[in-house]
Amino acid sequence: MENCLFCKFVNREYKTDIVFENDDFIMFKDINPVAKNHFLAVPKRHFKYLAEMTEDDANMLGRIMKKISELKDLLGLENGYRLVINQGDDAGQTVPHLHIHVLSGQKMEWHPA
């Protein structure tokens, strides 16, 4: 997508501090962290919503989730972590490219709306 910030990170048009990368995704620290450890896992293929996924995208997302759990030492996930995928404006999705927030490093409260 031409004006997508995360696509620009993936394509190295904009610099970001990548902490992990493979064929499926990049991962970097969130610039506005809401937890001691706050990373974003960004698929290299652009789509905004889970509803837009192809079967291949769904398989890729499964691989990303598995890899996140394997990166527990690198990401500081030893004592637990939270994964968040915001979908749409009402949910707080600010970049129109599906991404997974990985939060850890502290006790996190749950505040349902």
Phi and psi restraints in degrees (value plus and minus 20) as a CYANA .aco file:
   2 GLU   PHI     -80.7   -40.7
   2 GLU   PSI     -64.7   -24.7
   3 ASN   PHI    -126.5   -86.5
   3 ASN   PSI      -2.5    37.5
   4 CYS   PHI    -102.6   -62.6
   4 CYS   PSI     102.3   142.3
   5 LEU   PHI     -77.7   -37.7
   5 LEU   PSI     -65.6   -25.6
   6 PHE   PHI     -89.2   -49.2
   6 PHE   PSI     -53.9   -13.9
   7 CYS   PHI     -83.1   -43.1
   7 CYS   PSI     -56.4   -16.4
   8 LYS   PHI     -86.4   -46.4
   8 LYS   PSI     -56.6   -16.6
   9 PHE   PHI     -85.0   -45.0
   9 PHE   PSI     -67.0   -27.0
  10 VAL   PHI     -78.9   -38.9
  10 VAL   PSI     -62.4   -22.4
  11 ASN   PHI    -105.7   -65.7
  11 ASN   PSI     -15.7    24.3
  12 ARG   PHI      44.1    84.1
  12 ARG   PSI       4.7    44.7
  13 GLU   PHI     -96.5   -56.5
  13 GLU   PSI     -51.2   -11.2
  14 TYR   PHI    -141.2  -101.2
  14 TYR   PSI     124.8   164.8
  15 LYS   PHI    -105.0   -65.0
  15 LYS   PSI     119.2   159.2
  16 THR   PHI    -165.4  -125.4
  16 THR   PSI     138.2   178.2
  17 ASP   PHI    -104.8   -64.8
  17 ASP   PSI      67.9   107.9
  18 ILE   PHI     -95.1   -55.1
  18 ILE   PSI     106.7   146.7
  19 VAL   PHI    -118.7   -78.7
  19 VAL   PSI     -38.7     1.3
  20 PHE   PHI    -177.0  -137.0
  20 PHE   PSI     127.6   167.6
  21 GLU   PHI    -172.9  -132.9
  21 GLU   PSI     121.2   161.2
  22 ASN   PHI    -163.5  -123.5
  22 ASN   PSI    -185.5  -145.5
  23 ASP   PHI     -86.3   -46.3
  23 ASP   PSI     -44.2    -4.2
  24 ASP   PHI    -111.6   -71.6
  24 ASP   PSI     -55.9   -15.9
  25 PHE   PHI    -178.1  -138.1
  25 PHE   PSI     146.2   186.2
  26 ILE   PHI    -136.5   -96.5
  26 ILE   PSI     136.9   176.9
  27 MET   PHI    -155.6  -115.6
  27 MET   PSI     114.3   154.3
  28 PHE   PHI    -166.6  -126.6
  28 PHE   PSI     145.5   185.5
  29 LYS   PHI     -92.3   -52.3
  29 LYS   PSI     118.1   158.1
  30 ASP   PHI     -89.7   -49.7
  30 ASP   PSI     117.1   157.1
  31 ILE   PHI     -97.7   -57.7
  31 ILE   PSI     -33.8     6.2
  32 ASN   PHI    -146.4  -106.4
  32 ASN   PSI      50.2    90.2
  33 PRO   PHI     -85.5   -45.5
  33 PRO   PSI     123.0   163.0
  34 VAL   PHI    -132.9   -92.9
  34 VAL   PSI     -13.2    26.8
  35 ALA   PHI    -166.8  -126.8
  35 ALA   PSI     143.8   183.8
  36 LYS   PHI     -72.3   -32.3
  36 LYS   PSI     -65.9   -25.9
  37 ASN   PHI    -133.6   -93.6
  37 ASN   PSI     101.4   141.4
  38 HIS   PHI    -161.7  -121.7
  38 HIS   PSI      89.4   129.4
  39 PHE   PHI    -137.6   -97.6
  39 PHE   PSI     137.3   177.3
  40 LEU   PHI    -137.3   -97.3
  40 LEU   PSI     107.3   147.3
  41 ALA   PHI    -121.8   -81.8
  41 ALA   PSI      96.5   136.5
  42 VAL   PHI    -138.3   -98.3
  42 VAL   PSI      93.8   133.8
  43 PRO   PHI     -78.9   -38.9
  43 PRO   PSI     126.0   166.0
  44 LYS   PHI     -93.6   -53.6
  44 LYS   PSI     -45.3    -5.3
  45 ARG   PHI    -108.0   -68.0
  45 ARG   PSI     113.9   153.9
  46 HIS   PHI    -102.4   -62.4
  46 HIS   PSI     104.7   144.7
  47 PHE   PHI    -177.9  -137.9
  47 PHE   PSI     131.8   171.8
  48 LYS   PHI    -114.1   -74.1
  48 LYS   PSI     -63.0   -23.0
  49 TYR   PHI    -137.1   -97.1
  49 TYR   PSI     129.3   169.3
  50 LEU   PHI     -76.2   -36.2
  50 LEU   PSI     -54.7   -14.7
  51 ALA   PHI     -85.2   -45.2
  51 ALA   PSI     -37.3     2.7
  52 GLU   PHI    -110.5   -70.5
  52 GLU   PSI     -23.5    16.5
  53 MET   PHI     -88.0   -48.0
  53 MET   PSI     122.7   162.7
  54 THR   PHI    -106.7   -66.7
  54 THR   PSI     154.0   194.0
  55 GLU   PHI     -80.9   -40.9
  55 GLU   PSI     -59.7   -19.7
  56 ASP   PHI     -83.4   -43.4
  56 ASP   PSI     -60.3   -20.3
  57 ASP   PHI     -82.5   -42.5
  57 ASP   PSI     -61.8   -21.8
  58 ALA   PHI     -82.4   -42.4
  58 ALA   PSI     -61.3   -21.3
  59 ASN   PHI     -84.1   -44.1
  59 ASN   PSI     -61.1   -21.1
  60 MET   PHI     -82.7   -42.7
  60 MET   PSI     -63.0   -23.0
  61 LEU   PHI     -82.5   -42.5
  61 LEU   PSI     -57.1   -17.1
  62 GLY   PHI     -82.7   -42.7
  62 GLY   PSI     -61.3   -21.3
  63 ARG   PHI     -84.8   -44.8
  63 ARG   PSI     -59.1   -19.1
  64 ILE   PHI     -82.0   -42.0
  64 ILE   PSI     -66.5   -26.5
  65 MET   PHI     -79.6   -39.6
  65 MET   PSI     -63.5   -23.5
  66 LYS   PHI     -82.9   -42.9
  66 LYS   PSI     -63.3   -23.3
  67 LYS   PHI     -84.9   -44.9
  67 LYS   PSI     -59.6   -19.6
  68 ILE   PHI     -74.9   -34.9
  68 ILE   PSI     -66.0   -26.0
  69 SER   PHI     -85.0   -45.0
  69 SER   PSI     -49.4    -9.4
  70 GLU   PHI     -96.5   -56.5
  70 GLU   PSI     -36.3     3.7
  71 LEU   PHI    -114.6   -74.6
  71 LEU   PSI       2.7    42.7
  72 LYS   PHI     -77.1   -37.1
  72 LYS   PSI     -58.4   -18.4
  73 ASP   PHI     -89.9   -49.9
  73 ASP   PSI     -65.0   -25.0
  74 LEU   PHI     -82.4   -42.4
  74 LEU   PSI     -58.3   -18.3
  75 LEU   PHI    -117.4   -77.4
  75 LEU   PSI     -24.4    15.6
  76 GLY   PHI      51.7    91.7
  76 GLY   PSI      26.5    66.5
  77 LEU   PHI    -121.0   -81.0
  77 LEU   PSI     -10.2    29.8
  78 GLU   PHI     -75.5   -35.5
  78 GLU   PSI     -59.9   -19.9
  79 ASN   PHI    -117.1   -77.1
  79 ASN   PSI      -6.8    33.2
  80 GLY   PHI      97.1   137.1
  80 GLY   PSI     141.5   181.5
  81 TYR   PHI    -178.5  -138.5
  81 TYR   PSI     145.0   185.0
  82 ARG   PHI    -143.8  -103.8
  82 ARG   PSI     116.2   156.2
  83 LEU   PHI    -131.2   -91.2
  83 LEU   PSI     113.5   153.5
  84 VAL   PHI    -152.4  -112.4
  84 VAL   PSI     111.3   151.3
  85 ILE   PHI    -143.8  -103.8
  85 ILE   PSI      88.1   128.1
  86 ASN   PHI    -102.5   -62.5
  86 ASN   PSI     116.6   156.6
  87 GLN   PHI    -146.4  -106.4
  87 GLN   PSI      79.6   119.6
  88 GLY   PHI      75.6   115.6
  88 GLY   PSI     148.6   188.6
  89 ASP   PHI     -80.3   -40.3
  89 ASP   PSI     -64.5   -24.5
  90 ASP   PHI     -83.6   -43.6
  90 ASP   PSI     -45.5    -5.5
  91 ALA   PHI    -108.5   -68.5
  91 ALA   PSI     -27.4    12.6
  92 GLY   PHI      74.6   114.6
  92 GLY   PSI      -2.1    37.9
  93 GLN   PHI     -93.6   -53.6
  93 GLN   PSI      92.2   132.2
  94 THR   PHI    -120.4   -80.4
  94 THR   PSI     -39.0     1.0
  95 VAL   PHI    -137.1   -97.1
  95 VAL   PSI     105.4   145.4
  96 PRO   PHI     -99.4   -59.4
  96 PRO   PSI      33.1    73.1
  97 HIS   PHI    -164.6  -124.6
  97 HIS   PSI     101.9   141.9
  98 LEU   PHI     -72.4   -32.4
  98 LEU   PSI     114.5   154.5
  99 HIS   PHI    -172.5  -132.5
  99 HIS   PSI     137.5   177.5
 100 ILE   PHI    -134.6   -94.6
 100 ILE   PSI     103.4   143.4
 101 HIS   PHI    -102.8   -62.8
 101 HIS   PSI     110.3   150.3
 102 VAL   PHI    -134.9   -94.9
 102 VAL   PSI      92.8   132.8
 103 LEU   PHI    -136.3   -96.3
 103 LEU   PSI     113.7   153.7
 104 SER   PHI    -182.3  -142.3
 104 SER   PSI    -197.1  -157.1
 105 GLY   PHI      71.5   111.5
 105 GLY   PSI     -16.2    23.8
 106 GLN   PHI    -182.3  -142.3
 106 GLN   PSI     143.7   183.7
 107 LYS   PHI     -89.6   -49.6
 107 LYS   PSI     113.2   153.2
 108 MET   PHI    -138.8   -98.8
 108 MET   PSI     110.4   150.4
 109 GLU   PHI    -102.5   -62.5
 109 GLU   PSI     139.9   179.9
 110 TRP   PHI    -133.3   -93.3
 110 TRP   PSI     102.3   142.3
 111 HIS   PHI    -145.8  -105.8
 111 HIS   PSI      59.6    99.6
 112 PRO   PHI     -85.0   -45.0
 112 PRO   PSI     130.0   170.0
